[in-house]
Amino acid sequence: MELEIYEALTAVNVPNDKARAVAESINKEIDRRYELHARQLATRGDISELRQQSAEMEARLLKAINDSQRWTMGAVFAGMAAVAAIVKLF
């Protein structure tokens, strides 16, 4: 594309150095815009990585909930046993 722009400009009597500068400027701007879009858009790999991280986080969360429920139920039964022991002593 750079060559086509350069040739079009030289065909209408634009000096070579000016035509080259314009073509390079256009290419730099196109590259800058592609880079901007590449940073903003997610690729399939990005989405796959997010899904994997989400699944790992969900597994850790479920494990934490299960552990919490075990400790809570253990504390409830221990409290009930303590109350039963106190009642039996009186």
C-alpha positions as CSV (number, residue, x, y, z in Angstrom):
1,M,0.0,0.0,0.0
2,E,2.9,2.4,0.8
3,L,4.2,2.0,-2.7
4,E,0.8,2.7,-4.3
5,I,0.4,5.9,-2.3
6,Y,4.0,7.0,-3.2
7,E,3.4,6.3,-6.9
8,A,0.1,8.1,-6.9
9,L,1.7,11.2,-5.3
10,T,4.7,11.2,-7.6
11,A,2.3,10.8,-10.6
12,V,0.7,14.2,-9.7
13,N,4.2,15.8,-9.4
14,V,4.7,15.7,-5.6
15,P,8.4,15.7,-4.8
16,N,9.8,12.3,-4.0
17,D,10.8,13.2,-0.4
18,K,7.4,14.6,0.3
19,A,5.6,11.6,-1.2
20,R,7.7,9.2,0.8
21,A,7.0,11.2,4.0
22,V,3.3,11.1,3.4
23,A,3.3,7.4,2.7
24,E,5.3,6.7,5.8
25,S,3.0,8.9,7.9
26,I,0.0,7.0,6.7
27,N,1.6,3.7,7.5
28,K,2.5,4.9,11.0
29,E,-1.1,6.0,11.6
30,I,-2.5,2.7,10.4
31,D,0.0,0.8,12.6
32,R,-1.0,3.0,15.6
33,R,-4.7,2.3,15.1
34,Y,-4.1,-1.5,14.7
35,E,-2.1,-1.4,18.0
36,L,-4.8,0.5,19.7
37,H,-7.5,-2.0,18.6
38,A,-5.2,-5.0,19.5
39,R,-5.0,-3.7,23.1
40,Q,-8.8,-3.3,23.4
41,L,-10.0,-6.4,21.8
42,A,-9.9,-9.9,23.3
43,T,-8.6,-12.8,21.3
44,R,-9.8,-16.4,21.6
45,G,-6.7,-17.1,23.6
46,D,-7.6,-14.3,26.0
47,I,-11.1,-15.6,26.4
48,S,-9.9,-19.2,26.9
49,E,-7.5,-18.1,29.6
50,L,-10.3,-16.2,31.3
51,R,-12.5,-19.2,31.3
52,Q,-9.8,-21.4,32.8
53,Q,-9.1,-18.8,35.5
54,S,-12.8,-18.6,36.2
55,A,-13.1,-22.4,36.5
56,E,-10.2,-22.5,38.9
57,M,-11.6,-19.7,41.0
58,E,-15.0,-21.4,41.1
59,A,-13.4,-24.6,42.3
60,R,-11.5,-22.8,45.1
61,L,-14.7,-21.0,46.1
62,L,-16.6,-24.2,46.3
63,K,-13.9,-25.8,48.4
64,A,-13.9,-22.8,50.7
65,I,-17.7,-23.0,51.1
66,N,-17.5,-26.7,51.9
67,D,-14.8,-26.2,54.5
68,S,-16.8,-23.4,56.0
69,Q,-19.9,-25.6,56.2
70,R,-17.9,-28.4,57.9
71,W,-16.5,-26.1,60.5
72,T,-19.9,-24.5,61.1
73,M,-21.6,-27.9,61.5
74,G,-18.8,-29.1,63.8
75,A,-19.2,-26.0,66.0
76,V,-23.0,-26.4,66.1
77,F,-22.7,-30.1,67.2
78,A,-19.9,-29.3,69.7
79,G,-22.1,-26.5,71.2
80,M,-25.1,-28.9,71.4
81,A,-22.8,-31.5,73.1
82,A,-21.6,-28.9,75.6
83,V,-25.2,-27.8,76.4
84,A,-26.2,-31.5,76.8
85,A,-23.2,-32.1,79.1
86,I,-24.1,-29.0,81.2
87,V,-27.7,-30.0,81.5
88,K,-26.8,-33.6,82.5
89,L,-24.5,-32.2,85.3
90,F,-27.4,-30.3,86.8
